[in-house]
Amino acid sequence: MNTKKILFLTSAALISVAAFADVVKCKDGSVYVGKIESISGGVITVATDSAGTASVSQSEVVSISTENPLFVRTPDKNTVRGKIVPAEDGRVKLDGGSLTADLEISQLQMSWQDGELSPEEKQLASKWSYSVGASLLGKTGNTESLTAGVSAEAVRTTSDDTLKFYANYNYGKTKDTTGAKDWSKSADDLHCGLDYEHNISVRAFWYAREDLGFDRVKNIRFLSTSAAGLGYKFIDEDDWHFSLRSGLSYRYETYKDYMHDGNWDNPDDTSALGMDFGLHHDYAWSWGKIVTDISYTPAFEDFFGDYVATHETYLDFKVDGIDNMDIRIGMKNEYRSETTAADHLDTTYYAKVVFNW
């Protein structure tokens, strides 16, 4: 077979393929035949049968044609649905019926296929996730104890923000088997609230949070912590996150001593305006993840003498064969510098079964 015949057959094959596919031609003579997946940020992404997915700079492209209609965003913020057809002098035409456009290739702002969400819709599309957990721990020996806890969490995430609602309750009793052998309450506390983050840029965000609850072991009948400020994401990957937050806070607490006749005496209310500092870190493996949260909320009046500090670290293990269940092992510390209880520090060790969906 002579050379002319080979070239003729090759050209004919390319023409027949191109007739049923999108075609992107470049200044250097290269041709990408396949399906244009998107145009975004000055890059055209083409899925080809022979070379896989290719990313081509718009500045290097001299011609574009599409087999099927697609959505294209123009410089005047209009959206045209139609085929891209080559025009003269490196321009293209968009045939959208009643809405058409004649543009330079560099003026194609973005594109997406039929049936896909627009970039704005993708950003606003929210995803909710939920989890509930329960724990029951007992101990016998010199001291007998029984502790139970329940927790729930709902998180909505978008590309712009994250909203979290949470609640957890713990109750425990301890019996000294060597002394009077009376049961005493070792835990009776509730925390619930919300935490909101909104992105200012790729890394920076502002936040607001509210924590409500009580701690009857520490004689706190009601507690409230409100805070808002700015944060920065030092690491923001799919399986690894690390961020710091700093802002202003307002703490309000009502203390009451429990009387022997079963009645509460007059309340002693306290409030403090101060700072709010927070740290969050999580890292995920294929078999689980580790999460650490630390907060420090000092009062302006006594920065190092009136504060609340909390720390929690837990490790989640996936359960083979059960996709939506984890085993969580962790510890939580809460230190209150101002309290009517005997101990300022509460430390809780726990093991939970957590269901996610």
C-alpha positions in Angstrom: 0.0 0.0 0.0 1.5 3.3 -1.0 2.0 6.3 1.2 -0.8 8.4 -0.4 -3.3 5.7 0.2 -2.2 5.3 3.9 -2.6 9.1 4.4 -6.0 9.1 2.7 -7.3 6.2 4.9 -5.9 7.8 8.1 -7.5 11.2 7.3 -10.8 9.5 6.4 -10.7 7.6 9.7 -10.1 10.8 11.7 -12.8 12.6 9.9 -15.3 9.8 10.5 -14.4 9.7 14.2 -14.5 13.5 14.5 -18.0 13.5 13.0 -19.3 11.7 16.1 -17.2 13.4 18.8 -16.0 16.7 20.2 -12.8 18.0 18.6 -10.2 20.4 20.0 -7.3 21.5 17.8 -4.2 23.3 19.1 -1.6 25.6 17.6 1.1 22.9 17.6 -1.1 20.7 15.4 -2.2 18.3 18.1 -5.8 17.2 17.9 -7.9 15.9 20.9 -11.0 13.9 19.9 -13.4 12.7 22.5 -15.8 14.5 24.8 -15.3 18.0 26.4 -16.0 17.4 30.1 -15.6 21.1 31.1 -14.1 24.5 30.3 -13.0 26.2 33.5 -10.2 28.5 34.6 -8.7 28.8 31.2 -8.4 25.0 30.8 -10.4 22.7 28.5 -10.7 19.1 29.9 -11.2 16.5 27.2 -11.9 12.8 27.8 -10.3 10.8 24.9 -10.5 7.1 24.1 -6.8 6.8 23.3 -5.0 9.2 25.7 -7.4 9.3 28.7 -8.3 12.7 30.1 -6.3 15.6 28.7 -6.2 19.2 30.1 -5.5 21.8 27.3 -4.8 25.5 27.9 -7.4 27.6 26.1 -4.7 30.0 24.9 -3.2 27.1 22.9 -6.5 26.1 21.2 -7.3 27.3 17.7 -10.6 25.4 17.0 -13.4 23.7 19.0 -16.4 21.7 17.8 -18.9 19.7 19.8 -21.1 16.8 18.7 -23.9 17.6 21.2 -25.2 20.8 22.9 -23.7 21.8 26.2 -24.0 24.8 28.5 -21.5 27.6 28.0 -21.1 30.7 30.2 -20.2 33.9 28.2 -18.3 37.0 29.4 -21.6 38.9 29.9 -22.6 36.2 32.4 -25.2 34.7 30.1 -25.6 31.0 29.8 -26.1 29.5 26.3 -27.1 25.9 25.6 -25.9 24.8 22.2 -23.3 23.3 20.0 -19.8 24.9 19.7 -19.1 25.5 16.0 -15.7 26.7 14.6 -15.7 30.1 13.0 -13.2 32.3 11.2 -10.0 33.8 12.7 -9.9 31.4 15.7 -13.4 32.2 16.9 -16.4 30.0 17.7 -20.1 30.2 17.4 -22.6 29.1 20.0 -26.0 28.1 18.5 -28.5 28.2 21.2 -31.6 28.8 19.2 -33.0 32.2 20.2 -29.7 32.9 22.1 -26.5 32.8 20.0 -23.0 34.1 20.5 -19.9 34.7 18.4 -16.8 34.6 20.7 -13.1 34.2 20.8 -12.1 30.9 22.3 -10.5 32.7 25.2 -13.9 34.3 26.1 -15.5 30.9 26.9 -15.8 31.3 30.7 -16.9 27.8 31.6 -19.0 24.9 30.4 -20.9 21.9 31.7 -22.8 19.0 30.2 -26.5 18.4 29.9 -27.8 16.9 33.2 -25.0 18.3 35.3 -25.3 21.1 37.9 -23.9 24.5 37.1 -20.8 25.5 39.0 -22.9 27.8 41.2 -25.4 25.0 41.8 -22.6 22.7 42.8 -21.3 25.2 45.3 -24.7 25.7 46.9 -25.7 22.0 46.9 -25.7 20.9 50.5 -24.9 17.6 52.0 -26.3 16.5 55.3 -24.6 13.8 57.5 -25.9 12.4 60.7 -24.5 10.3 63.6 -25.8 8.9 66.9 -23.7 7.2 69.5 -24.2 5.3 72.8 -21.9 4.1 75.5 -22.3 2.0 78.7 -19.3 1.4 81.0 -19.1 -0.4 84.3 -16.4 -1.1 86.9 -16.2 -3.4 89.9 -13.6 -3.9 92.7 -12.6 -1.4 95.4 -15.0 1.0 93.6 -18.1 0.2 91.7 -19.2 2.6 88.9 -21.6 2.7 86.1 -21.5 5.4 83.4 -23.8 5.8 80.4 -23.7 8.4 77.6 -25.6 9.3 74.4 -24.7 11.7 71.6 -26.1 13.0 68.4 -24.8 15.2 65.6 -26.1 16.6 62.3 -23.7 18.4 59.9 -24.6 20.2 56.7 -21.7 21.0 54.4 -21.4 23.0 51.2 -18.4 24.5 49.4 -19.1 27.8 51.2 -19.9 26.8 54.7 -20.4 24.1 57.4 -23.2 24.0 60.0 -23.2 21.5 62.8 -25.8 20.8 65.5 -24.8 18.5 68.4 -26.0 17.2 71.7 -24.4 14.8 74.2 -25.5 13.7 77.7 -23.5 11.7 80.3 -24.7 10.1 83.6 -22.7 8.1 86.1 -22.7 6.8 89.6 -19.9 5.6 91.8 -20.0 3.4 95.0 -17.2 3.1 97.5 -17.3 -0.6 98.5 -14.8 0.0 101.4 -16.5 2.8 103.3 -20.2 3.7 103.7 -21.0 1.9 100.5 -23.2 4.7 99.3 -23.7 5.5 95.7 -22.7 9.1 94.7 -23.3 10.9 91.4 -20.1 11.1 89.4 -21.6 12.5 86.1 -24.8 14.3 85.2 -24.1 16.8 82.4 -25.6 17.9 79.1 -24.0 19.9 76.3 -25.9 20.9 73.1 -25.5 23.7 70.6 -24.4 24.7 67.1 -21.2 25.6 65.3 -21.1 27.5 62.0 -18.2 28.3 59.7 -18.4 30.4 56.5 -15.5 30.6 54.0 -14.1 34.1 53.3 -11.4 32.7 51.0 -9.9 29.3 50.2 -8.2 29.2 53.7 -9.8 31.9 55.8 -13.3 31.8 57.4 -15.5 33.3 60.0 -17.3 31.3 62.7 -20.0 31.6 65.3 -20.9 29.0 68.0 -23.3 28.6 70.9 -23.0 25.9 73.6 -25.8 25.3 76.1 -26.3 22.8 78.9 -25.8 22.0 82.6 -23.5 20.1 84.9 -25.2 19.1 88.1 -22.0 17.5 89.6 -20.4 20.9 89.4 -23.6 22.6 90.6 -24.1 24.4 87.3 -27.8 24.5 86.7 -27.5 26.3 83.4 -24.5 27.3 81.2 -24.1 29.2 78.0 -21.1 30.1 75.9 -21.5 32.3 72.8 -18.5 33.1 70.6 -17.7 34.4 67.1 -14.5 35.3 65.3 -12.1 34.4 62.5 -10.3 31.2 61.6 -7.7 29.9 59.2 -7.3 26.4 57.6 -3.6 25.5 57.5 -4.4 22.1 56.1 -7.6 21.4 54.1 -7.5 18.1 52.2 -10.0 15.3 51.8 -8.4 13.2 54.5 -6.6 15.8 56.6 -7.7 19.0 58.2 -6.0 21.4 60.6 -7.4 24.9 61.6 -7.2 27.5 64.3 -9.9 30.0 65.5 -9.8 33.2 67.5 -12.6 35.5 68.5 -14.7 37.0 71.3 -16.8 35.1 73.8 -19.6 35.6 76.4 -20.1 33.1 79.2 -23.1 32.9 81.4 -23.6 30.4 84.2 -26.1 29.8 87.0 -24.9 28.0 90.1 -27.2 26.4 92.7 -26.3 24.3 95.7 -28.6 21.2 96.1 -30.2 21.2 99.6 -30.9 18.1 101.7 -34.6 18.6 101.5 -34.5 18.3 97.7 -35.0 22.0 97.0 -32.7 24.4 95.2 -31.5 27.5 97.0 -31.2 31.0 95.5 -29.1 31.1 92.3 -25.7 32.6 92.0 -25.3 33.9 88.4 -22.0 34.8 86.8 -21.1 36.2 83.4 -17.9 37.0 81.7 -16.8 38.7 78.4 -13.6 37.4 77.0 -11.7 35.7 74.2 -12.3 32.4 72.4 -9.5 30.2 71.0 -10.0 26.9 69.2 -8.0 24.2 67.5 -9.3 21.4 65.3 -7.4 18.5 63.7 -8.5 15.3 62.1 -6.8 12.7 59.9 -8.4 9.8 58.2 -7.1 6.4 57.1 -8.9 3.7 55.2 -9.7 1.9 58.5 -10.7 5.0 60.6 -9.8 8.5 61.7 -8.5 10.5 64.7 -10.0 13.8 65.8 -8.8 16.4 68.3 -10.6 19.5 69.4 -9.2 22.1 71.9 -10.9 25.3 73.2 -9.7 28.0 75.6 -12.2 30.7 76.7 -10.6 33.2 79.2 -12.3 36.3 80.7 -11.0 39.8 80.1 -11.1 40.6 83.8 -8.8 37.7 84.8 -7.2 36.2 81.7 -5.4 33.4 83.5 -7.6 33.1 86.5 -11.1 32.9 85.1 -11.4 30.5 82.1 -12.8 27.3 80.7 -10.6 24.9 78.8 -11.7 21.8 77.0 -9.9 19.0 75.1 -11.3 16.0 73.4 -9.5 13.3 71.3 -11.1 10.2 69.9 -10.2 7.5 67.4 -12.9 5.9 65.2 -12.5 2.3 63.9 -14.6 1.1 61.0 -16.4 -2.2 61.5 -15.8 -4.8 58.8 -19.0 -5.7 57.0 -21.0 -2.7 58.5 -20.5 0.4 56.5 -22.3 2.9 58.7 -21.0 1.8 62.2 -17.8 2.8 64.0 -16.3 2.0 67.3 -15.1 5.2 69.0 -12.5 5.3 71.8 -11.6 8.6 73.3 -11.1 10.9 76.2 -12.5 14.4 77.2 -11.1 16.9 79.6 -12.9 20.0 80.9 -11.3 22.4 83.3 -13.2 25.3 84.9 -11.1 27.6 87.0 -14.3 29.1 88.7 -16.5 26.4 90.2 -18.3 25.5 93.4 -17.4 21.8 93.0 -14.4 20.2 94.7 -12.6 19.4 91.5 -11.9 21.9 88.7 -11.0 19.2 86.2 -13.3 16.5 84.8 -11.8 13.7 82.7 -13.9 11.2 80.9 -12.7 8.1 79.1 -15.3 6.4 76.9 -15.9 3.8 74.3 -18.9 4.3 72.0 -20.8 2.6 69.2 -21.5 5.3 66.6 -23.9 4.9 63.7 -23.4 7.2 60.7 -25.6 8.0 57.6 
